[in-house]
Amino acid sequence: MKHLVIALALLLAVSLRAQAPQPVPLAQGGQPGEPHHHLKIENEYVRAYYVEVPPHESTQLHQHDHDYLYVVLGDSDVVNAVLNKPEVHLTPKDGEVHFTRGGFAHVARNQADTPFRNVTIELLHPQDHLQNLCKSVAPGDPGPCEKNGKDTDGYVEEPWFETNEFRVEFLELRPNAKLVERIPSGCLYVALDEGQLQDEPGKPSADGQAGNTLWLKGGTILNLRNSRPSASRFLLVRLKP
């Protein structure tokens, strides 16, 4: 009888595991993944996804294997349902940036009447020595904050967060202002606003969408002009030299 009970318990455990939902991966290497995560950039350092969940819909249960940043596009009202943990109700605001450790699976449920949108940036190497700067990107209070640039320069750059490998900065480019800089190492640009931008003087303006991403290699000269009547905001995820 004892052996029969053990056998039935094992059979039940196997059956429950078979019925439990299995998390899907995020897209990588040309392979499909969770359908609300649209892979835009993939290299040896990062994978950048544009994420959009329609009103009152949910993502599939999906796996995050790597540490990542997510950049909120528009005010949101979501439930974060991490597998085997209590659900958490979140109301992130437009432009917020958060760092999250990988190694879990979850579902994001959109509670709002508007789409839940963000850019999720997987950091493909282990991240250590986390430090908040001008903003609380990782849990904890803000740290030292030294801005680069001022209104009279046409732009302001704020360091928000850094790890052993990356420095995360916020850039606001004033109307009709330009920024010229040499990128010492690789840098991921994330547009936080819709707008018209020129990458070289004299070229036609290009319409940009909030959530657009661009990876610039080290040594690239960035020549950027904001040709719209209001400021344009960007998040810069810079590789440290």
C-alpha positions as CSV (number, residue, x, y, z in Angstrom):
1,M,0.0,0.0,0.0
2,K,2.8,2.4,0.9
3,H,4.5,1.9,-2.5
4,L,1.1,2.4,-4.2
5,V,0.6,5.8,-2.4
6,I,4.1,6.9,-3.4
7,A,3.6,5.9,-7.0
8,L,0.3,7.8,-7.2
9,A,1.9,10.9,-5.6
10,L,4.6,10.8,-8.2
11,L,2.1,10.3,-11.0
12,L,0.1,13.3,-9.7
13,A,3.2,15.5,-9.5
14,V,4.2,14.6,-13.1
15,S,0.7,15.3,-14.3
16,L,0.6,18.7,-12.6
17,R,3.9,19.7,-14.1
18,A,2.7,18.7,-17.5
19,Q,-0.4,20.8,-17.1
20,A,1.4,23.9,-15.7
21,P,1.9,26.7,-18.2
22,Q,5.4,26.8,-19.7
23,P,6.9,30.2,-20.3
24,V,7.8,31.2,-23.8
25,P,11.1,32.9,-24.6
26,L,11.7,36.3,-26.0
27,A,12.6,36.5,-29.7
28,Q,16.3,36.1,-30.4
29,G,18.6,35.0,-33.3
30,G,15.8,35.2,-35.8
31,Q,13.6,32.8,-33.7
32,P,10.0,34.0,-32.8
33,G,9.1,34.6,-29.2
34,E,6.4,36.3,-27.0
35,P,4.2,38.1,-29.7
36,H,3.9,41.5,-27.9
37,H,7.8,41.8,-27.7
38,H,9.1,42.9,-31.1
39,L,12.9,42.5,-31.5
40,K,14.4,45.7,-33.0
41,I,18.1,45.5,-32.2
42,E,20.4,42.5,-31.4
43,N,24.1,42.5,-30.9
44,E,26.7,41.1,-28.5
45,Y,25.7,43.6,-25.8
46,V,21.9,44.2,-25.9
47,R,18.6,43.0,-27.3
48,A,16.1,45.9,-27.6
49,Y,12.4,45.1,-27.9
50,Y,9.4,47.4,-28.7
51,V,6.6,46.1,-26.5
52,E,2.9,47.0,-27.0
53,V,0.0,45.3,-25.2
54,P,-3.5,46.4,-26.3
55,P,-6.0,47.7,-23.7
56,H,-7.3,45.0,-21.3
57,E,-5.1,42.3,-22.9
58,S,-2.1,40.4,-21.5
59,T,1.2,39.1,-22.6
60,Q,1.8,35.4,-22.7
61,L,3.8,33.9,-19.8
62,H,7.3,34.7,-20.9
63,Q,10.9,34.2,-19.6
64,H,13.4,36.9,-18.8
65,D,16.8,35.2,-18.6
66,H,18.9,38.4,-18.5
67,D,19.0,41.6,-16.5
68,Y,17.1,44.3,-18.3
69,L,16.0,47.9,-18.4
70,Y,12.5,48.9,-19.4
71,V,11.6,52.4,-20.6
72,V,7.9,53.4,-20.2
73,L,6.2,55.0,-23.1
74,G,3.0,56.7,-21.8
75,D,1.4,56.5,-18.4
76,S,0.4,52.9,-17.7
77,D,-1.7,50.7,-15.4
78,V,-0.5,47.1,-15.4
79,V,-0.5,44.0,-13.2
80,N,2.9,42.2,-13.0
81,A,2.2,38.6,-12.4
82,V,5.5,36.8,-11.7
83,L,5.3,33.0,-11.8
84,N,4.9,31.6,-8.2
85,K,4.8,35.1,-6.6
86,P,2.0,37.5,-5.5
87,E,0.8,39.8,-8.3
88,V,1.9,43.5,-8.1
89,H,-0.2,46.4,-9.4
90,L,2.0,49.1,-11.1
91,T,1.2,52.6,-12.4
92,P,4.5,53.6,-14.1
93,K,4.6,57.1,-15.7
94,D,5.8,58.2,-19.2
95,G,9.5,58.3,-19.4
96,E,10.3,56.2,-16.3
97,V,13.2,53.7,-16.5
98,H,13.6,50.7,-14.3
99,F,16.3,48.0,-13.9
100,T,15.2,44.4,-13.2
101,R,17.2,41.3,-12.5
102,G,16.6,38.4,-14.8
103,G,15.8,34.8,-14.0
104,F,12.0,34.8,-13.8
105,A,8.9,34.4,-15.9
106,H,5.8,36.6,-15.8
107,V,2.7,37.9,-17.4
108,A,2.0,41.7,-17.9
109,R,-1.8,42.5,-17.8
110,N,-2.8,45.9,-19.2
111,Q,-5.6,47.3,-17.0
112,A,-5.9,50.6,-18.9
113,D,-8.1,51.8,-21.8
114,T,-4.9,52.7,-23.7
115,P,-2.0,50.5,-25.0
116,F,0.8,49.6,-22.6
117,R,4.0,50.4,-24.4
118,N,7.6,50.2,-23.4
119,V,11.1,49.5,-24.7
120,T,12.7,46.5,-23.0
121,I,16.5,46.3,-23.2
122,E,18.1,43.0,-22.3
123,L,21.7,43.4,-21.1
124,L,23.3,40.3,-22.3
125,H,26.3,40.3,-19.8
126,P,26.0,40.1,-16.0
127,Q,25.6,43.5,-14.5
128,D,27.3,44.4,-11.2
129,H,28.1,47.6,-9.2
130,L,24.6,49.1,-9.7
131,Q,24.4,52.8,-8.8
132,N,21.5,55.2,-9.1
133,L,22.5,58.7,-10.1
134,C,19.9,61.4,-10.8
135,K,17.0,58.9,-10.8
136,S,16.0,55.7,-8.9
137,V,16.3,53.3,-11.8
138,A,17.2,50.3,-9.5
139,P,15.6,50.0,-6.0
140,G,17.0,52.6,-3.7
141,D,17.3,56.4,-3.5
142,P,18.9,58.6,-6.2
143,G,22.6,59.1,-5.9
144,P,25.0,61.9,-7.1
145,C,23.6,63.9,-9.9
146,E,25.8,66.1,-12.2
147,K,24.1,67.4,-15.4
148,N,26.0,67.9,-18.6
149,G,24.9,70.9,-20.7
150,K,22.4,73.7,-19.9
151,D,19.5,75.5,-21.5
152,T,21.8,77.9,-23.4
153,D,23.6,75.0,-25.0
154,G,20.2,73.7,-26.4
155,Y,20.3,70.4,-24.6
156,V,20.6,68.9,-21.1
157,E,22.0,65.5,-20.3
158,E,21.4,63.8,-17.0
159,P,23.1,60.6,-15.8
160,W,20.4,58.4,-14.3
161,F,22.1,55.1,-13.6
162,E,25.1,53.0,-14.2
163,T,26.5,49.4,-13.9
164,N,29.9,47.9,-14.4
165,E,29.2,47.9,-18.2
166,F,26.7,50.7,-19.0
167,R,25.8,54.2,-18.1
168,V,22.2,55.3,-18.7
169,E,21.6,59.0,-19.5
170,F,18.6,61.1,-20.2
171,L,18.9,63.7,-23.1
172,E,16.5,66.5,-23.8
173,L,17.2,68.4,-27.0
174,R,15.5,71.8,-27.2
175,P,13.5,73.0,-30.3
176,N,15.8,73.7,-33.3
177,A,18.9,72.8,-31.2
178,K,21.6,70.5,-32.4
179,L,24.0,68.1,-30.7
180,V,27.3,66.9,-32.2
181,E,29.3,64.3,-30.4
182,R,31.7,61.4,-31.0
183,I,30.4,58.1,-29.5
184,P,33.5,56.6,-27.8
185,S,31.9,53.2,-27.3
186,G,28.7,51.7,-28.5
187,C,25.5,53.5,-27.5
188,L,21.8,52.6,-27.7
189,Y,19.4,55.6,-28.4
190,V,15.8,55.3,-27.4
191,A,13.4,58.0,-28.6
192,L,10.8,59.0,-25.9
193,D,8.8,61.3,-28.1
194,E,7.5,61.6,-31.6
195,G,9.4,64.2,-33.5
196,Q,11.3,65.5,-36.5
197,L,15.0,65.0,-36.5
198,Q,17.9,65.5,-38.9
199,D,21.0,63.3,-38.7
200,E,23.0,65.7,-40.9
201,P,22.7,69.4,-41.6
202,G,20.8,70.0,-44.9
203,K,19.2,66.7,-45.0
204,P,15.4,66.4,-44.9
205,S,13.9,65.9,-41.5
206,A,12.8,62.4,-40.6
207,D,9.6,61.7,-38.6
208,G,10.5,59.7,-35.5
209,Q,8.2,57.6,-33.3
210,A,8.4,57.2,-29.6
211,G,10.0,53.9,-28.9
212,N,12.3,54.0,-32.0
213,T,15.8,52.6,-31.2
214,L,19.2,53.1,-32.8
215,W,22.5,51.4,-32.0
216,L,25.6,53.5,-32.8
217,K,29.0,51.9,-32.9
218,G,32.1,53.3,-31.1
219,G,33.8,56.0,-33.2
220,T,30.5,57.2,-34.8
221,I,30.0,61.0,-35.0
222,L,26.4,61.8,-34.0
223,N,25.1,64.9,-35.6
224,L,21.5,65.5,-34.4
225,R,19.2,68.4,-34.9
226,N,15.7,68.7,-33.4
227,S,13.6,70.4,-36.1
228,R,10.3,70.3,-34.3
229,P,8.7,73.2,-32.2
230,S,9.0,71.3,-28.9
231,A,11.7,69.5,-27.1
232,S,12.7,65.9,-27.9
233,R,13.7,63.4,-25.2
234,F,16.0,60.4,-25.5
235,L,17.4,57.7,-23.3
236,L,21.0,56.8,-24.0
237,V,22.4,53.5,-22.9
238,R,26.1,53.9,-23.3
239,L,28.8,51.2,-23.2
240,K,31.6,52.3,-20.9
241,P,35.0,52.6,-22.6
